Amino acid sequence: MSEPVSEPVSEGRRGGVRHVEHVMGTVFSFDIRDPATPAIGRALKEAVAWLHHVDEVFSPYRPDSAISRLGRGELSVERCGPEVAEVLGLCEAAERATDGWFSHTAGGRLDPSGMVKGWAVERASAILYGAGAHNTCVNGGGDIQLRGEAAPGVPWRVGIAHPLLPGALCAVVTGRDLAVATSGTAERGPHVLDPHTGEPATALASLTLTGPGLTWTDALATAAFAMGPAARAWTEALESHQAMGVTATGDLWQTPGF
């Protein structure tokens, strides 16, 4: 899991706005470092509404969600709305790009969750950016999209929680206009499936990936985590992303540019 490491900004202060929202079974936080304006306030409400809409459409735990009904054969993709077709297209592209290590049908069940959260966070970040909030951190359950800076001349700092040492960090990532995604077992136990066996992936305790946008960074982090020992060489070959892995025995490795 990754968390911002920075000075807090109180809601309504001239320096920015903060908001926390419980949705998709996790906590989403918005840290806006631009001066509060009516346009940014409206955009924040729109971004929050967007996340709730995504949950209603894509939650595999809601029997009435479009994705659940699609999985049961009660709806066609065309009747689910354009967002479903977009996400399933991204899932299929990710499956091809990772030689099948990313899958939205692992275990025989339709579940695009490995794509949805990063995609939703990146879209929420874009909504804020379009309203003039150019220095923001949107954190969806530890998967983060950063834009701009934490303060003038000061990059964002994101702490990466150590999966085997509660309360400890194994790294701090510093950057601007950056996505940070972590897949692991610390919060939810073994839940990422190896698509080739259908069994939980357990060789790694966590895999953190950094890149320009959270949609692909989150999906690729999920795929790399499922790879286990092969993730190191695979992530070193990626052009736009860097990685850090912690094995189940506590050994740490990282790509040269991490």
Backbone torsions as a table, in degrees:
resi	resn	phi	psi	omega
1	MET	NA	145.1	179.4
2	SER	-120.9	142.2	-178.1
3	GLU	-138.0	144.2	177.2
4	PRO	-61.6	142.3	173.7
5	VAL	-117.3	97.6	-174.5
6	SER	-164.3	168.7	177.4
7	GLU	-72.3	136.5	-179.7
8	PRO	-69.0	152.1	175.8
9	VAL	-122.7	121.6	-177.4
10	SER	-73.2	146.1	179.8
11	GLU	-59.4	133.0	176.0
12	GLY	88.3	-8.4	176.8
13	ARG	-66.6	157.2	-178.1
14	ARG	-60.5	-31.9	-177.7
15	GLY	-76.3	-8.8	179.5
16	GLY	161.5	-173.4	-177.5
17	VAL	-137.9	140.3	173.7
18	ARG	-121.7	147.2	177.1
19	HIS	-150.1	140.8	176.9
20	VAL	-120.8	134.7	-178.2
21	GLU	-134.6	132.1	175.7
22	HIS	-94.5	115.5	-178.0
23	VAL	-160.9	156.4	-178.8
24	MET	58.9	26.8	178.8
25	GLY	73.7	14.8	179.7
26	THR	-147.6	-171.9	-178.8
27	VAL	-110.0	128.8	174.6
28	PHE	-109.8	135.7	177.3
29	SER	-126.7	143.8	178.1
30	PHE	-117.6	125.0	177.2
31	ASP	-124.0	103.7	-175.7
32	ILE	-106.7	119.4	-176.1
33	ARG	-98.3	3.6	174.6
34	ASP	-85.8	153.2	176.6
35	PRO	-55.6	138.0	-179.2
36	ALA	-64.8	132.4	175.7
37	THR	-134.6	160.9	176.4
38	PRO	-57.8	-37.8	-179.4
39	ALA	-64.6	-41.1	178.9
40	ILE	-68.0	-38.0	176.8
41	GLY	-60.6	-42.7	177.8
42	ARG	-66.3	-39.1	-179.8
43	ALA	-66.0	-37.4	177.6
44	LEU	-62.4	-44.2	177.3
45	LYS	-62.0	-38.7	178.7
46	GLU	-66.1	-41.7	179.9
47	ALA	-64.2	-40.6	178.3
48	VAL	-65.6	-43.7	178.1
49	ALA	-61.9	-36.9	178.1
50	TRP	-61.1	-43.9	-179.7
51	LEU	-63.2	-40.0	178.3
52	HIS	-67.6	-36.5	176.3
53	HIS	-62.7	-44.0	179.0
54	VAL	-60.3	-42.0	178.8
55	ASP	-61.8	-42.9	-179.8
56	GLU	-63.8	-34.1	-176.9
57	VAL	-83.9	-40.2	-166.9
58	PHE	-109.6	-5.2	-176.4
59	SER	-64.2	121.7	176.4
60	PRO	-76.0	-7.6	-179.8
61	TYR	-94.1	-9.5	176.7
62	ARG	-97.1	115.3	-178.4
63	PRO	-63.5	-22.1	-178.4
64	ASP	-96.0	1.9	179.7
65	SER	-69.1	155.6	-180.0
66	ALA	-60.1	-39.4	-176.7
67	ILE	-69.8	-35.0	176.7
68	SER	-67.7	-42.8	179.6
69	ARG	-67.5	-35.7	175.7
70	LEU	-64.1	-43.4	179.9
71	GLY	-62.8	-30.3	178.3
72	ARG	-86.5	-1.6	179.0
73	GLY	81.7	14.9	-178.7
74	GLU	-86.0	-18.4	179.1
75	LEU	-132.0	152.9	168.9
76	SER	-92.3	163.1	177.9
77	VAL	-58.7	-39.0	-178.5
78	GLU	-62.7	-32.8	-178.3
79	ARG	-86.3	-5.9	-178.5
80	CYS	-83.8	-17.8	-177.1
81	GLY	106.3	159.1	-173.6
82	PRO	-64.5	-29.4	-178.6
83	GLU	-63.3	-37.9	-178.5
84	VAL	-66.0	-45.1	178.3
85	ALA	-61.8	-39.4	179.1
86	GLU	-63.0	-47.7	-177.8
87	VAL	-66.7	-42.6	179.3
88	LEU	-64.4	-34.5	174.9
89	GLY	-64.6	-40.8	176.5
90	LEU	-64.5	-39.8	178.6
91	CYS	-62.0	-43.4	179.4
92	GLU	-65.2	-38.3	176.9
93	ALA	-65.2	-40.2	179.0
94	ALA	-66.5	-36.8	178.3
95	GLU	-63.5	-41.4	178.0
96	ARG	-67.4	-41.7	-176.2
97	ALA	-69.0	-21.9	-176.5
98	THR	-111.4	14.7	-178.7
99	ASP	54.4	37.9	174.7
100	GLY	88.1	0.5	179.9
101	TRP	-74.6	-23.7	168.0
102	PHE	-96.6	131.9	179.1
103	SER	-147.1	136.4	175.0
104	HIS	-99.9	10.2	177.2
105	THR	-131.1	20.9	178.7
106	ALA	-60.9	138.4	-177.8
107	GLY	78.6	6.9	177.0
108	GLY	79.8	13.6	-178.4
109	ARG	-123.8	136.0	177.0
110	LEU	-70.7	115.0	-179.2
111	ASP	-154.5	95.6	-179.7
112	PRO	-86.6	21.7	-175.7
113	SER	-57.1	-31.7	-179.9
114	GLY	-64.1	-17.3	177.2
115	MET	-104.8	-33.6	-165.8
116	VAL	-64.9	-46.3	-172.7
117	LYS	-65.2	-47.1	179.1
118	GLY	-61.1	-41.1	178.0
119	TRP	-62.6	-43.1	-178.7
120	ALA	-67.6	-40.9	179.5
121	VAL	-65.9	-43.7	179.9
122	GLU	-62.7	-38.4	178.2
123	ARG	-67.0	-41.6	178.2
124	ALA	-61.3	-40.6	177.4
125	SER	-62.2	-38.8	179.6
126	ALA	-67.5	-35.0	177.2
127	ILE	-60.8	-45.1	178.4
128	LEU	-64.1	-43.7	-177.9
129	TYR	-60.2	-40.0	-179.3
130	GLY	-65.4	-20.4	179.8
131	ALA	-96.7	5.5	177.6
132	GLY	103.8	0.7	176.9
133	ALA	-88.1	93.8	-173.3
134	HIS	-99.2	-3.0	-179.7
135	ASN	-129.4	89.1	-170.1
136	THR	-139.4	155.2	170.8
137	CYS	-128.2	117.7	174.5
138	VAL	-111.9	120.1	-173.1
139	ASN	-117.7	115.5	177.6
140	GLY	-109.0	92.3	178.7
141	GLY	59.2	33.2	178.4
142	GLY	97.9	-6.5	173.1
143	ASP	-101.5	125.7	-161.6
144	ILE	-126.0	135.9	169.2
145	GLN	-113.2	120.1	179.8
146	LEU	-106.9	142.1	172.1
147	ARG	-132.4	142.6	176.0
148	GLY	64.0	-136.8	-173.2
149	GLU	-129.4	160.1	175.5
150	ALA	-73.0	-31.4	176.1
151	ALA	-158.5	162.1	-179.3
152	PRO	-53.4	120.8	-179.8
153	GLY	78.4	2.5	-176.9
154	VAL	-117.9	116.2	179.1
155	PRO	-72.6	164.0	173.2
156	TRP	-70.2	148.6	175.0
157	ARG	-125.2	128.8	-177.3
158	VAL	-123.9	121.8	178.1
159	GLY	-86.2	136.0	178.0
160	ILE	-101.6	114.6	-177.5
161	ALA	-66.1	138.4	175.8
162	HIS	-75.6	124.3	-173.7
163	PRO	-70.2	-18.5	-176.2
164	LEU	-110.8	-6.4	-178.9
165	LEU	-127.1	90.4	-177.2
166	PRO	-53.9	132.0	179.1
167	GLY	87.1	-6.9	-178.7
168	ALA	-104.4	153.4	174.3
169	LEU	-105.3	144.5	174.3
170	CYS	-104.0	-7.8	176.3
171	ALA	-170.3	160.4	170.1
172	VAL	-127.3	121.8	-179.9
173	VAL	-96.1	132.7	-180.0
174	THR	-119.4	133.6	178.9
175	GLY	179.3	175.0	175.7
176	ARG	-123.7	147.4	177.9
177	ASP	47.0	63.9	-169.9
178	LEU	-138.9	145.8	171.7
179	ALA	-110.8	140.8	178.7
180	VAL	-131.9	122.1	-179.6
181	ALA	-130.5	137.1	179.2
182	THR	-126.7	127.3	171.1
183	SER	-108.9	138.9	-178.4
184	GLY	-175.3	-174.5	-174.7
185	THR	-107.4	-5.6	-170.8
186	ALA	-63.4	-43.2	-173.5
187	GLU	-86.4	-40.9	-171.9
188	ARG	-119.8	5.5	-176.1
189	GLY	73.4	-173.2	179.5
190	PRO	-66.7	109.1	-178.0
191	HIS	-134.1	-14.0	176.5
192	VAL	-84.8	121.5	-176.5
193	LEU	-88.8	143.4	167.4
194	ASP	-73.9	112.6	-174.7
195	PRO	-63.4	-20.3	-176.8
196	HIS	-84.5	-20.8	-179.9
197	THR	-118.3	-21.3	-175.3
198	GLY	79.3	1.8	-179.6
199	GLU	-98.1	154.2	177.8
200	PRO	-61.2	139.5	175.7
201	ALA	-79.7	127.1	-173.7
202	THR	-130.2	-0.6	-176.7
203	ALA	-69.3	-30.2	178.4
204	LEU	-108.8	146.2	172.9
205	ALA	-88.2	-32.1	174.8
206	SER	-160.2	155.4	176.2
207	LEU	-139.4	118.5	178.6
208	THR	-108.3	132.5	179.2
209	LEU	-124.1	138.9	174.1
210	THR	-117.0	146.1	-179.6
211	GLY	-170.1	-174.8	-174.4
212	PRO	-76.7	-35.3	-176.1
213	GLY	-133.6	143.8	-171.7
214	LEU	-75.5	-25.7	-179.6
215	THR	-54.0	-56.0	-178.0
216	TRP	-79.5	-33.8	-179.9
217	THR	-61.7	-43.5	179.9
218	ASP	-65.9	-45.2	-179.1
219	ALA	-64.1	-43.0	-179.8
220	LEU	-68.4	-32.7	176.4
221	ALA	-64.7	-40.5	177.1
222	THR	-61.9	-45.1	179.5
223	ALA	-63.4	-44.6	-178.9
224	ALA	-64.1	-38.9	178.1
225	PHE	-61.8	-41.1	179.7
226	ALA	-64.4	-28.2	-179.0
227	MET	-68.1	-27.3	-177.5
228	GLY	69.1	-129.3	-175.7
229	PRO	-59.2	-27.4	-179.3
230	ALA	-73.3	-11.0	-175.0
231	ALA	-64.1	-33.1	-175.1
232	ARG	-62.5	-51.7	-179.6
233	ALA	-66.9	-36.9	-178.3
234	TRP	-66.5	-44.3	-179.3
235	THR	-70.7	-29.7	176.9
236	GLU	-64.4	-23.7	-179.1
237	ALA	-87.9	-8.4	179.2
238	LEU	-71.8	140.4	-175.9
239	GLU	-84.1	-37.2	-170.8
240	SER	-111.6	8.8	-176.6
241	HIS	-134.1	153.3	174.6
242	GLN	-126.9	156.1	-172.7
243	ALA	-138.8	155.6	169.6
244	MET	-137.9	132.1	180.0
245	GLY	-121.8	146.8	172.2
246	VAL	-121.4	121.1	-177.7
247	THR	-76.3	168.8	179.9
248	ALA	-63.0	-21.0	178.6
249	THR	-96.0	2.0	175.0
250	GLY	96.5	0.5	175.9
251	ASP	-72.5	143.4	-177.4
252	LEU	-117.5	136.4	174.6
253	TRP	-136.8	159.7	177.4
254	GLN	-151.5	155.5	177.4
255	THR	-74.0	158.4	-174.0
256	PRO	-56.1	-32.3	-175.5
257	GLY	-95.9	6.0	-176.0
258	PHE	-65.8	NA	NA
